[in-house]
């Protein structure tokens, strides 16, 4: 599981060097408890971890991130087998699980720490993320949603301090430990188009 690599923050380089046949991406779509819970159940996901990405404060804590002044987004590191679960399908699930048009919020959770973001291992993955964003924007427009997608997309190495910082232990797989816990379930209700 990904949580076993907790001692060091994950960098853009470590996203690229997980081993043959393994891929990773960092996704932010509101409160990381619910995002982690949804992504962890996708067939082909090998592990997930809650954490912080896209900011500058050294060794961020949950309390610091919640104040909204660190630049970090509550994020989930997703490690998956692309032979079972292609990156495009991970991204499709991400688009469907939250409302990427809300800017610095998800539902009642307001602040930059709840923004929608995709942090990738390399430019190739970032390009695919931007392509899927265009596909989903068209789907939203066809469904009558006029707001533009505000999701931040970039390589992890070039975003904030270039690292994914693991959240504190009690945030890891939080909804497994607390099945009735808080979930931010704001979605657009629009499915990602399949080909």
VENDAQUI-V250192 format. One record per residue. RES is the residue in three letters. OMEGA is omega in degrees with one decimal (999 if undefined). BURIAL is 1 if it has 16 or more other C-alpha atoms within 10 Angstrom, else 0. D_LAST is the distance of its C-alpha to the last C-alpha in Angstrom with 2 decimals. Layout:
((RES:OMEGA:BURIAL:D_LAST) (RES:OMEGA:BURIAL:D_LAST))
//
This chain:
((UNK:-178.4:0:31.46) (UNK:-175.9:0:31.01) (UNK:179.1:1:33.91) (UNK:180.0:0:36.27) (UNK:-174.2:0:36.05) (UNK:-170.8:0:37.55) (UNK:-177.1:0:40.65) (UNK:173.0:0:39.03) (UNK:178.2:1:36.55) (UNK:179.3:1:33.25) (UNK:175.3:1:33.04) (UNK:179.3:1:30.44) (UNK:-178.4:0:32.06) (UNK:173.4:0:31.87) (UNK:-178.4:1:28.13) (UNK:-171.4:1:27.86) (UNK:-179.8:0:30.42) (UNK:-178.6:0:29.48) (UNK:-177.7:0:29.60) (UNK:176.4:0:27.63) (UNK:179.9:0:24.30) (UNK:-177.9:1:24.43) (UNK:179.4:1:22.68) (UNK:176.9:1:23.52) (UNK:177.4:1:22.67) (UNK:-176.4:1:24.68) (UNK:177.0:1:23.17) (UNK:-178.9:1:25.25) (UNK:-177.3:1:24.35) (UNK:-179.5:1:27.73) (UNK:-173.5:1:30.10) (UNK:178.5:1:29.24) (UNK:-177.9:1:30.27) (UNK:178.8:1:27.33) (UNK:178.1:1:24.74) (UNK:-177.2:1:26.18) (UNK:-179.2:1:26.19) (UNK:-176.3:0:22.51) (UNK:-176.9:1:21.36) (UNK:-176.5:1:23.93) (UNK:178.3:0:22.44) (UNK:176.3:0:18.99) (UNK:-178.1:0:19.09) (UNK:175.6:1:19.79) (UNK:-178.4:1:21.77) (UNK:179.7:1:25.22) (UNK:176.8:1:27.01) (UNK:174.5:1:27.16) (UNK:175.6:1:30.05) (UNK:179.5:1:31.00) (UNK:-174.4:1:32.60) (UNK:178.7:1:33.07) (UNK:174.7:1:31.57) (UNK:-178.2:1:31.93) (UNK:-174.2:1:35.67) (UNK:-175.7:1:39.04) (UNK:178.5:0:41.51) (UNK:175.5:0:42.69) (UNK:-175.9:0:41.98) (UNK:174.3:1:40.53) (UNK:178.9:1:41.29) (UNK:-178.7:0:39.56) (UNK:178.4:0:42.49) (UNK:-178.2:0:42.27) (UNK:-179.5:1:38.53) (UNK:177.3:1:39.03) (UNK:174.4:0:41.63) (UNK:-177.6:0:38.95) (UNK:-176.0:0:41.01) (UNK:-175.5:1:39.56) (UNK:-178.7:1:36.32) (UNK:170.6:1:34.38) (UNK:170.8:1:31.32) (UNK:-169.7:1:31.07) (UNK:177.0:1:28.34) (UNK:172.5:1:26.82) (UNK:-178.3:1:26.66) (UNK:176.1:1:23.81) (UNK:-172.6:1:24.29) (UNK:177.5:1:21.59) (UNK:-176.1:1:20.85) (UNK:175.7:1:17.79) (UNK:178.6:0:17.88) (UNK:-175.2:0:17.20) (UNK:179.5:0:15.38) (UNK:-179.8:0:13.60) (UNK:179.9:1:14.68) (UNK:179.3:0:11.33) (UNK:174.2:1:11.28) (UNK:-179.2:1:14.93) (UNK:177.3:1:14.34) (UNK:177.9:1:11.77) (UNK:178.4:1:14.57) (UNK:-179.1:1:17.10) (UNK:-176.2:1:15.83) (UNK:-171.7:1:15.79) (UNK:178.9:1:19.21) (UNK:177.4:1:21.33) (UNK:-175.5:1:21.94) (UNK:-179.6:1:21.50) (UNK:-170.7:1:23.41) (UNK:178.8:1:26.73) (UNK:-174.9:1:28.29) (UNK:179.5:1:30.98) (UNK:165.8:1:30.41) (UNK:-179.2:1:28.34) (UNK:-179.3:1:29.88) (UNK:179.0:0:33.56) (UNK:-173.5:0:33.32) (UNK:177.4:1:34.51) (UNK:-177.2:1:35.05) (UNK:179.7:1:33.51) (UNK:179.7:1:33.18) (UNK:-178.2:1:30.45) (UNK:176.1:1:28.30) (UNK:-178.8:1:24.62) (UNK:175.2:1:24.28) (UNK:178.3:1:22.33) (UNK:-170.3:1:24.70) (UNK:177.7:1:23.40) (UNK:-176.1:1:25.16) (UNK:-177.3:1:24.82) (UNK:178.7:0:23.66) (UNK:178.4:0:20.67) (UNK:178.1:1:19.30) (UNK:177.7:1:20.48) (UNK:177.6:0:18.64) (UNK:177.8:0:15.28) (UNK:178.8:1:16.42) (UNK:177.8:1:17.27) (UNK:179.3:0:13.95) (UNK:176.4:1:12.20) (UNK:178.2:1:15.18) (UNK:178.4:0:14.60) (UNK:-177.8:0:11.05) (UNK:176.4:1:12.73) (UNK:176.8:1:15.78) (UNK:178.6:1:14.12) (UNK:177.9:1:12.82) (UNK:-179.7:1:16.43) (UNK:177.8:0:17.98) (UNK:-179.7:0:16.31) (UNK:177.5:0:17.59) (UNK:178.5:0:21.03) (UNK:-176.2:0:21.42) (UNK:-178.0:0:23.46) (UNK:178.7:0:24.25) (UNK:173.3:0:22.77) (UNK:-177.6:1:21.29) (UNK:-175.2:1:24.29) (UNK:175.2:1:22.88) (UNK:-179.3:1:24.96) (UNK:177.2:1:23.16) (UNK:175.4:1:25.19) (UNK:179.7:1:26.44) (UNK:-177.2:1:28.58) (UNK:-176.5:1:31.42) (UNK:-176.0:0:31.67) (UNK:179.7:1:31.43) (UNK:178.7:1:34.63) (UNK:176.2:1:36.66) (UNK:-175.4:1:33.74) (UNK:167.8:1:33.81) (UNK:179.7:1:32.31) (UNK:178.8:1:35.32) (UNK:174.3:1:35.24) (UNK:179.3:1:36.28) (UNK:-174.4:0:39.34) (UNK:-175.9:0:39.27) (UNK:175.8:0:39.37) (UNK:-177.3:1:36.00) (UNK:-177.7:1:34.24) (UNK:-174.5:1:32.19) (UNK:-175.6:1:34.18) (UNK:169.4:1:32.52) (UNK:-179.9:0:33.24) (UNK:-176.4:0:36.87) (UNK:-174.1:0:36.86) (UNK:179.2:0:34.42) (UNK:-177.2:0:35.67) (UNK:-175.8:0:35.36) (UNK:171.8:0:33.90) (UNK:171.9:0:30.18) (UNK:-172.0:1:28.89) (UNK:178.4:1:26.21) (UNK:175.9:1:25.31) (UNK:175.7:1:21.66) (UNK:-175.1:1:20.21) (UNK:-179.1:0:18.71) (UNK:179.6:1:15.45) (UNK:173.1:1:12.25) (UNK:-177.9:1:9.79) (UNK:175.8:0:6.61) (UNK:-179.3:0:3.78) (UNK:999:0:0.00))
//
